[in-house]
Amino acid sequence: MRIKNISVKNFRSLKDVEIEFDDITTLIGPNGAGKSTVLRALDWFFNGSKGGDLTNEDCSYGAVDQPIEVQVTFDSLTAADRQVLGKYVTAEMDTFTAWKTRTSDGAETLSANAKGFPPFTPIKNAPNATEKKNRYKELRDSSPELNLRAASSGTAAEEAMTEWEAEHIDLLEDVPEVQTNFFGFNSNAKMNGLFDFVLVTADLRASEESQDAKSTIIGRILERSVDRTLADERVTEIVEQSRRDQQAVYDEAFGEQLAQITSDLNVVVEGYTPGRSVSVKPADVELKAPRTTFQVSILDGSTETSVERQGHGFQRTLLISALQMLAQSGAAGEEGVICLAIEEPELFQHPIQAQAFAKVLRTLAEDDSKSIQVTYATHSPYFIEAQKFHQVRRMTRSGAEQPEVTVHSATLDDVKIRLNGTINSSSVESQLDGTISNQLSTAIFADRAFLVEGTTECAVFYGLGDRSGVGSLEALGLSIVPVSGKMNIPLAHAILDELGVPVYALFDADAGHEARATANGKDIAKIAVDVQNHIRENRNLLTYFGLPEVDFPSETVEENVAIFEDHLEGYLQNNWPEWMTELSELETASGVSARKNHGAYRRVTLSAGGTVPPVFEEVLARACREQRS
């Protein structure tokens, strides 16, 4: 089984959100958007509150009169899942849903839908066995037509109801049933062995997770990988034999002396209390066989040290290594599914290590023969593949007095619908695999994005931002994204817009292409083909942005897109001659051509004299707004 979706209500910053899950689910968004809260809500659902019970402070914005609820729906149910879950997953059900609730009085319950007889529900939910027996008797006495058998205990009542439901399936309905043993390590936990949720928080200490305990990462690895039974049985035999040997030593050393003391003492005692006697002998030796445990230490050369004496980077590496091993140790499927939930997996990691970790976990999660599900809360593009944008959940938070968290997502089908009439749906995947992927992985994290054709436009507009303060656009959260050609703009725009990123676009109409190409002596036939391509691309882009179709649109600045009539260099030549002069002087000083050089263009834009063309400033102002198409 795997998590299909979750719903979180009234838990910290999450007033009411629903999130769909994939094999890999990547939570992104600004600080405070609720990414970590999602992971902690799931940890409470599966593992309880490690830091103590939830309190009223965990309620959203003081809503202490409302319950906290986390609901999880699972799909991909196996035959083993169905067998263990029994009545909670009938033959016609493709999913299983359970929810955990904390009521306003602090009580926590775990419930699930099951097929049952509704009048039995209050009996099953009785707080104790005695009350269960009494409620069952009341129903039996008041409804003789049900022919319920007598029950002298709560357990007997439970058995009687189960038996009755099995004989009256046609009368059963979907009813919520309170459970206390879906999860946990006790032998009655229905989910034990089916689904294992492991949370690695940003502040998790490797020294704690390296302890051999059931709830730690190392402990779970050992439980899945090491059978202690034989060793523990042999140690138990040794301890029992040691107890017998020790008792024999006592008998040999003190037997005669204690027998004499006992005899002498009884002579006196019997004088006072006839018929009674005493015995003096060595106390029973209480030896208990210890459970086999293991410890983790670090070998630095020939020196052995404890984990907590290592630096943050190495401790995080140890955690990551242990997680990888845990995932692989449970990958055979017999142990059920492991869900690894990792907060800031990039923390303290060298970029190459972070990329390697992301690659390994993605490979495990996408292997159908494995039983791994992964979710991240991250700020790193290393843990996102643009081709897998459908796995991203971008969380945003409103600025209201009681902020609302919104979860944005995009599917390939949604994007194809947006691109209908602009890009052939059969070519969307190949285009996504192409030149825009790397840039898109970074843009997804932006507060707002500005799509341009290439690095030239990117450098110039970043340089314009530098004129009001170096790095000012980056500080604002604006990502200028060169997508390597104007026909890549619609795909990138559709994905970012679906993910809730405010996005603006700029493209060149290339109206002067024919004249420039002719002046450069290019083949006439090739020029004609290029012109027709520009016309087709211009019309497609205008259609996508909802503008009237023409062959070569004139210069315009709209709410969500801007168009240069020809191209950027031509506009600079005609409208900002000081910029061209600055570029020529830079080339003369360096002795190297600076044409199309990103660093040179940004530097020149920052230092060029003259008046910045108003259209540049207008375009940049539009790009910096919270515009949505």
Disulfide bonds with the S-S distance in Angstrom:
none
